[in-house]
Amino acid sequence: MNAKTITEHLSLPFEAAESIREALLIGLACYGLYVELDNACEVAKLCGHPWPEEARPIDPTGSADTVTKFAEAMRYLDIYERAARREQA
């Protein structure tokens, strides 16, 4: 799909794209915290001091490709914004 086709099918104010990007970054940071806590649980278990089951973090997505989905969403925003800026020029 070329840049012209993208902007023909999607109308998004730049402010909305900025808000979406900010939400994606917040979500990615939160997911990163989950991964960090999950890793700490595994290290504690390997050291013989497992966390109680109720203290273990729960994957909010249940999906192995969460980070990939965040990256794809941000890439689509970048593609759209570049195309829209080219059209405005």
C-alpha positions as CSV (number, residue, x, y, z in Angstrom):
1,M,0.0,0.0,0.0
2,N,1.5,3.3,-1.0
3,A,1.4,6.5,1.1
4,K,-1.3,8.1,-1.0
5,T,-3.6,5.1,-0.6
6,I,-3.1,5.2,3.2
7,T,-4.2,8.8,3.6
8,E,-7.1,8.3,1.2
9,H,-8.5,5.6,3.5
10,L,-7.7,7.1,6.8
11,S,-8.3,10.6,8.2
12,L,-6.5,11.2,11.5
13,P,-5.6,14.6,13.0
14,F,-2.0,14.9,14.0
15,E,-3.1,15.5,17.6
16,A,-4.9,12.2,17.6
17,A,-1.9,10.4,16.2
18,E,0.2,11.9,19.0
19,S,-2.3,10.8,21.6
20,I,-2.4,7.3,20.2
21,R,1.4,7.1,20.2
22,E,1.5,8.3,23.8
23,A,-1.0,5.6,24.8
24,L,1.0,3.0,23.0
25,L,4.2,4.0,24.8
26,I,2.3,3.9,28.2
27,G,1.0,0.4,27.3
28,L,4.5,-0.8,26.2
29,A,6.0,0.5,29.4
30,C,3.3,-1.3,31.5
31,Y,3.9,-4.5,29.6
32,G,7.7,-4.1,30.2
33,L,7.0,-3.9,33.9
34,Y,5.0,-7.1,33.7
35,V,8.0,-8.8,31.9
36,E,10.4,-7.4,34.5
37,L,8.3,-8.8,37.4
38,D,7.8,-12.1,35.7
39,N,11.5,-12.4,35.3
40,A,12.0,-11.6,39.0
41,C,9.6,-14.3,39.9
42,E,11.5,-16.8,37.9
43,V,14.9,-15.8,39.4
44,A,13.4,-16.0,42.9
45,K,12.1,-19.5,42.1
46,L,15.5,-20.6,40.8
47,C,17.1,-19.3,43.9
48,G,14.7,-21.3,46.1
49,H,12.6,-18.4,47.2
50,P,9.5,-18.5,45.0
51,W,7.0,-15.8,45.2
52,P,3.5,-16.7,46.5
53,E,1.2,-17.6,43.6
54,E,-1.1,-14.7,44.3
55,A,1.9,-12.3,44.0
56,R,2.9,-13.5,40.6
57,P,2.1,-11.0,37.8
58,I,-0.5,-12.1,35.2
59,D,0.2,-11.5,31.5
60,P,-2.5,-8.9,30.6
61,T,-2.5,-10.0,27.0
62,G,-1.9,-13.7,27.1
63,S,-0.1,-13.3,23.8
64,A,3.5,-14.0,22.9
65,D,3.7,-11.3,20.2
66,T,2.6,-8.3,22.4
67,V,5.7,-6.3,21.8
68,T,5.5,-6.9,18.0
69,K,1.9,-5.6,18.0
70,F,3.0,-2.4,19.8
71,A,5.8,-2.0,17.3
72,E,3.5,-2.5,14.3
73,A,0.9,0.0,15.6
74,M,3.7,2.6,16.1
75,R,5.0,1.8,12.6
76,Y,1.6,2.3,11.0
77,L,1.3,5.7,12.8
78,D,4.7,6.7,11.5
79,I,3.8,5.7,7.9
80,Y,0.5,7.6,8.1
81,E,2.0,10.7,9.6
82,R,4.8,10.8,6.9
83,A,2.3,10.3,4.1
84,A,0.0,13.0,5.5
85,R,2.8,15.5,5.9
86,R,4.0,14.8,2.3
87,E,0.4,15.5,1.1
88,Q,0.3,18.8,3.0
89,A,3.7,20.0,1.5
